[in-house]
């Protein structure tokens, strides 16, 4: 990329890199929630290449100065978050204790949703072998999952997916990154194989009936 930053129209930007980093930080801090990368580019008046350079410099600055915040990149959105090493202080401030952490069942349910989304409660129950109503309710209360639509099937069951809060809490910038760093849980692999086997058996029986 060129030494000078340019706007989307090709006009030299009057702000220097430090000024743009400062403006970006103020923008994300004031928003308090994820902001689309494209909106940041539009507001700052810079190109995609310039935006990437500013983000790289900002990440480096946050790390070099040991600041208490970090830059979160959630799919195509940006947000400010706190450094993981400061979690203990935030828990003390918010009065959070370890008993409020996720149970084994909740983590199991969350993993299924993260890897299989969008997924219905019945599909989750089939994999876990138990009813997941209570766990799903708790995960929604914590803001880790949400309803993402209805499945085109009898009864139109609700579909679940993970939220930005899930990515933030577990330190992922995207679902793609999560799946790349973490292989599909063995239980899900076994369930997928069994489901395919059952579908194949049903198809074979159907073909035999026709003959």
Sine and cosine of phi, psi and omega as CSV:
sin_phi,cos_phi,sin_psi,cos_psi,sin_omega,cos_omega
0.00,0.00,0.46,-0.89,-0.01,-1.00
-0.90,0.44,0.34,-0.94,0.01,-1.00
-0.92,0.40,-0.59,0.81,-0.01,-1.00
-1.00,-0.04,0.55,-0.84,0.05,-1.00
-1.00,0.06,0.60,-0.80,-0.01,-1.00
-0.82,-0.57,0.43,-0.90,0.05,-1.00
-0.99,0.15,0.08,-1.00,-0.01,-1.00
-0.88,0.47,-0.39,0.92,-0.01,-1.00
-1.00,-0.02,-0.05,1.00,0.03,-1.00
1.00,-0.05,0.03,1.00,-0.01,-1.00
-1.00,0.09,0.74,-0.68,0.03,-1.00
-0.80,0.59,0.75,-0.66,-0.01,-1.00
-0.98,0.18,0.74,-0.68,-0.03,-1.00
-0.94,0.34,-0.33,0.94,-0.02,-1.00
-1.00,0.04,0.63,-0.78,0.08,-1.00
-0.99,0.16,0.07,-1.00,-0.07,-1.00
-0.89,0.46,-0.65,0.76,0.02,-1.00
-0.90,0.44,-0.62,0.79,0.01,-1.00
-0.91,0.41,-0.63,0.78,0.01,-1.00
-0.94,0.35,-0.61,0.79,0.06,-1.00
-0.89,0.45,-0.65,0.76,0.02,-1.00
-0.90,0.43,-0.68,0.73,0.00,-1.00
-0.91,0.42,-0.65,0.76,0.01,-1.00
-0.90,0.44,-0.69,0.73,0.01,-1.00
-0.88,0.47,-0.69,0.72,0.02,-1.00
-0.89,0.45,-0.64,0.77,-0.01,-1.00
-0.88,0.47,-0.75,0.66,-0.04,-1.00
-0.94,0.33,-0.58,0.81,0.02,-1.00
-0.91,0.41,-0.70,0.72,-0.03,-1.00
-0.93,0.38,-0.57,0.82,-0.02,-1.00
-0.91,0.41,-0.69,0.73,0.01,-1.00
0.94,0.33,0.06,1.00,0.02,-1.00
-0.49,-0.87,0.22,-0.98,-0.04,-1.00
-0.84,0.55,0.68,-0.73,0.03,-1.00
-0.88,-0.48,0.73,-0.68,0.01,-1.00
-0.86,0.52,0.66,-0.75,0.03,-1.00
-0.84,0.54,-0.64,0.77,-0.01,-1.00
-0.90,0.45,-0.57,0.82,0.03,-1.00
-0.94,0.35,-0.62,0.78,0.05,-1.00
-0.88,0.47,-0.69,0.73,0.01,-1.00
-0.88,0.47,-0.67,0.74,-0.02,-1.00
-0.91,0.42,-0.71,0.71,-0.04,-1.00
-0.92,0.38,-0.65,0.76,0.00,-1.00
-0.99,0.17,-0.27,0.96,0.02,-1.00
0.94,0.34,0.64,0.77,-0.02,-1.00
-0.81,-0.59,0.29,-0.96,-0.03,-1.00
-0.99,0.15,0.14,-0.99,0.00,-1.00
-0.90,0.44,-0.65,0.76,0.03,-1.00
-0.90,0.44,-0.67,0.74,0.02,-1.00
-0.91,0.41,-0.60,0.80,0.01,-1.00
-0.89,0.45,-0.68,0.73,-0.01,-1.00
-0.90,0.44,-0.62,0.78,0.02,-1.00
-0.92,0.40,-0.67,0.74,0.01,-1.00
-0.90,0.44,-0.66,0.75,0.01,-1.00
-0.90,0.44,-0.66,0.75,0.02,-1.00
-0.89,0.46,-0.72,0.69,0.01,-1.00
-0.91,0.42,-0.61,0.79,-0.02,-1.00
-0.92,0.38,-0.67,0.74,0.05,-1.00
-0.86,0.50,-0.72,0.69,-0.01,-1.00
-0.89,0.46,-0.64,0.77,0.00,-1.00
-0.92,0.40,-0.66,0.75,0.00,-1.00
-0.89,0.46,-0.62,0.79,-0.03,-1.00
-0.97,0.22,-0.67,0.74,-0.05,-1.00
-0.91,0.41,-0.59,0.81,-0.05,-1.00
-1.00,-0.04,0.07,1.00,0.02,-1.00
0.80,0.60,0.68,0.73,0.02,-1.00
-0.92,0.39,0.28,-0.96,-0.01,-1.00
-1.00,0.03,0.03,1.00,0.00,-1.00
-0.87,-0.49,0.32,-0.95,0.05,-1.00
-0.68,-0.73,0.35,-0.94,0.01,-1.00
-1.00,-0.07,0.85,-0.52,0.03,-1.00
-0.98,-0.21,0.76,-0.66,0.05,-1.00
-0.91,-0.42,0.97,-0.25,-0.08,-1.00
-0.96,-0.27,0.98,-0.17,-0.09,-1.00
0.84,0.54,-0.93,-0.38,-0.01,-1.00
-0.95,-0.31,0.39,0.92,-0.02,-1.00
-0.84,-0.55,0.38,-0.93,-0.04,-1.00
-0.84,-0.54,0.56,-0.83,0.02,-1.00
-0.39,-0.92,0.46,-0.89,0.08,-1.00
-1.00,-0.05,0.65,-0.76,0.04,-1.00
-0.66,-0.75,0.11,-0.99,0.00,-1.00
-1.00,-0.01,0.43,-0.90,0.03,-1.00
-0.93,0.37,0.63,-0.77,-0.04,-1.00
-0.87,0.49,-0.56,0.83,-0.05,-1.00
-0.92,0.38,-0.22,0.98,0.01,-1.00
-0.99,-0.16,0.15,0.99,-0.05,-1.00
-0.83,0.55,-0.64,0.77,-0.05,-1.00
-0.86,0.51,-0.60,0.80,-0.01,-1.00
-0.96,0.29,-0.60,0.80,0.01,-1.00
-0.93,0.37,-0.61,0.79,0.04,-1.00
-0.89,0.46,-0.63,0.78,0.02,-1.00
-0.91,0.41,-0.66,0.75,0.01,-1.00
-0.90,0.44,-0.68,0.73,-0.08,-1.00
-1.00,0.00,-0.06,1.00,0.01,-1.00
0.94,0.34,0.53,0.85,-0.01,-1.00
-1.00,0.00,0.70,-0.72,0.06,-1.00
-0.86,-0.51,0.21,-0.98,-0.10,-1.00
-0.90,0.43,-0.41,0.91,-0.01,-1.00
-0.92,0.38,-0.30,0.96,0.01,-1.00
-1.00,0.03,0.03,1.00,0.01,-1.00
-0.96,0.29,0.18,-0.98,-0.07,-1.00
-0.95,0.31,0.64,-0.77,0.05,-1.00
-0.98,0.22,0.18,-0.98,0.04,-1.00
-0.86,0.51,-0.67,0.74,0.02,-1.00
-0.90,0.44,-0.64,0.77,0.00,-1.00
-0.92,0.39,-0.66,0.75,0.03,-1.00
-0.91,0.42,-0.63,0.77,0.02,-1.00
-0.89,0.45,-0.73,0.69,0.01,-1.00
-0.90,0.44,-0.67,0.75,-0.01,-1.00
-0.90,0.43,-0.64,0.77,0.02,-1.00
-0.90,0.45,-0.65,0.76,0.01,-1.00
-0.89,0.46,-0.72,0.70,-0.01,-1.00
-0.91,0.42,-0.67,0.74,-0.03,-1.00
-0.87,0.49,-0.65,0.76,-0.07,-1.00
-1.00,0.02,-0.46,0.89,-0.11,-0.99
-0.96,-0.28,-0.11,0.99,-0.11,-0.99
-0.82,0.57,0.55,-0.83,-0.07,1.00
-0.97,0.25,0.62,-0.78,-0.09,-1.00
-0.63,-0.78,0.53,-0.85,-0.01,-1.00
-1.00,-0.03,0.23,-0.97,0.03,-1.00
-0.89,0.45,-0.65,0.76,-0.01,-1.00
-0.87,0.49,-0.67,0.75,0.01,-1.00
-0.91,0.42,-0.60,0.80,0.05,-1.00
-0.91,0.41,-0.70,0.72,0.01,-1.00
-0.87,0.49,-0.63,0.78,-0.02,-1.00
-0.89,0.45,-0.60,0.80,-0.01,-1.00
-0.97,0.24,-0.68,0.73,-0.05,-1.00
-0.98,0.20,-0.50,0.87,-0.03,-1.00
0.99,0.11,0.13,0.99,0.03,-1.00
-0.62,-0.79,0.27,-0.96,0.04,-1.00
-0.94,0.33,0.70,-0.72,-0.10,-0.99
-0.92,-0.38,0.19,0.98,-0.04,-1.00
-0.80,0.60,-0.79,0.61,-0.07,-1.00
-0.89,0.45,-0.70,0.71,-0.02,-1.00
-0.89,0.45,-0.68,0.73,0.01,-1.00
-0.88,0.48,-0.64,0.76,0.02,-1.00
-0.88,0.48,-0.71,0.71,-0.01,-1.00
-0.91,0.41,-0.64,0.77,0.01,-1.00
-0.91,0.41,-0.57,0.82,0.05,-1.00
-0.94,0.34,-0.63,0.77,0.02,-1.00
-0.88,0.47,-0.57,0.82,0.01,-1.00
-0.99,0.14,-0.08,1.00,0.04,-1.00
0.97,0.25,0.33,0.94,-0.04,-1.00
-1.00,0.00,-0.40,0.92,0.05,-1.00
-0.71,-0.70,0.25,-0.97,0.02,-1.00
-0.43,-0.90,0.30,-0.96,0.10,-1.00
-0.97,0.25,0.72,-0.70,-0.06,-1.00
-0.85,-0.52,0.26,0.97,0.03,-1.00
0.66,-0.75,-0.25,-0.97,0.01,-1.00
-0.80,-0.60,0.63,-0.77,0.01,-1.00
-0.98,0.20,0.65,-0.76,0.01,-1.00
-0.98,0.19,0.97,0.23,-0.04,-1.00
-0.48,-0.88,0.24,-0.97,0.01,-1.00
-0.78,0.63,0.77,-0.64,-0.02,-1.00
1.00,0.09,-0.17,0.99,-0.02,-1.00
0.67,0.74,0.90,0.43,-0.02,-1.00
-0.89,0.45,0.49,-0.87,-0.01,-1.00
-0.94,0.34,0.65,-0.76,0.05,-1.00
-0.98,-0.22,0.63,-0.78,-0.02,-1.00
-0.90,-0.43,0.52,-0.86,0.07,-1.00
-0.54,-0.84,0.21,-0.98,0.01,-1.00
-0.99,0.12,0.26,-0.97,-0.03,-1.00
-0.93,-0.37,0.08,-1.00,0.10,-0.99
-0.88,0.48,-0.56,0.83,-0.01,-1.00
-0.88,0.47,-0.58,0.82,0.05,-1.00
-0.88,0.48,-0.73,0.69,0.01,-1.00
-0.88,0.48,-0.67,0.74,-0.01,-1.00
-0.90,0.43,-0.74,0.67,-0.06,-1.00
-0.89,0.46,-0.57,0.82,-0.07,-1.00
-0.98,-0.20,0.09,1.00,0.13,-0.99
0.97,0.25,0.44,0.90,0.04,-1.00
-0.97,-0.26,0.54,-0.84,0.04,-1.00
-1.00,-0.03,-0.31,0.95,0.00,-1.00
-0.28,-0.96,0.28,-0.96,0.05,-1.00
-0.92,0.39,-0.53,0.85,0.04,-1.00
-0.88,0.47,-0.68,0.73,0.02,-1.00
-0.90,0.43,-0.66,0.75,-0.01,-1.00
-0.87,0.50,-0.72,0.70,-0.04,-1.00
-0.94,0.33,-0.48,0.87,0.02,-1.00
-0.95,0.31,-0.66,0.75,-0.05,-1.00
-0.99,0.13,-0.37,0.93,-0.05,-1.00
-0.80,-0.60,0.90,-0.43,0.01,-1.00
-0.90,0.43,0.41,-0.91,0.00,-1.00
-0.86,0.51,0.80,-0.60,0.00,-1.00
-0.79,0.61,0.63,-0.78,-0.07,-1.00
-0.82,0.57,-0.62,0.79,-0.03,-1.00
-0.90,0.44,-0.59,0.80,0.01,-1.00
-0.95,0.32,-0.61,0.79,0.03,-1.00
-0.88,0.47,-0.73,0.69,0.01,-1.00
-0.88,0.48,-0.65,0.76,-0.01,-1.00
-0.91,0.41,-0.67,0.74,0.01,-1.00
-0.89,0.45,-0.67,0.74,0.00,-1.00
-0.90,0.44,-0.70,0.71,-0.01,-1.00
-0.90,0.44,-0.64,0.77,0.00,-1.00
-0.89,0.45,-0.67,0.74,0.01,-1.00
-0.91,0.41,-0.62,0.78,0.02,-1.00
-0.90,0.44,-0.68,0.74,0.00,-1.00
-0.92,0.40,-0.64,0.77,0.02,-1.00
-0.90,0.43,-0.63,0.78,0.01,-1.00
-0.92,0.39,-0.64,0.77,0.02,-1.00
-0.90,0.43,-0.66,0.75,0.01,-1.00
-0.91,0.42,-0.64,0.77,0.00,-1.00
-0.91,0.42,-0.65,0.76,0.01,-1.00
-0.91,0.41,-0.65,0.76,0.02,-1.00
-0.90,0.43,-0.64,0.77,0.01,-1.00
-0.89,0.45,-0.65,0.76,0.00,-1.00
-0.93,0.38,-0.60,0.80,0.01,-1.00
-0.92,0.40,-0.63,0.77,0.01,-1.00
-0.89,0.45,-0.61,0.79,-0.02,-1.00
-0.92,0.40,-0.54,0.84,-0.01,-1.00
-0.99,0.16,0.00,0.00,0.00,0.00
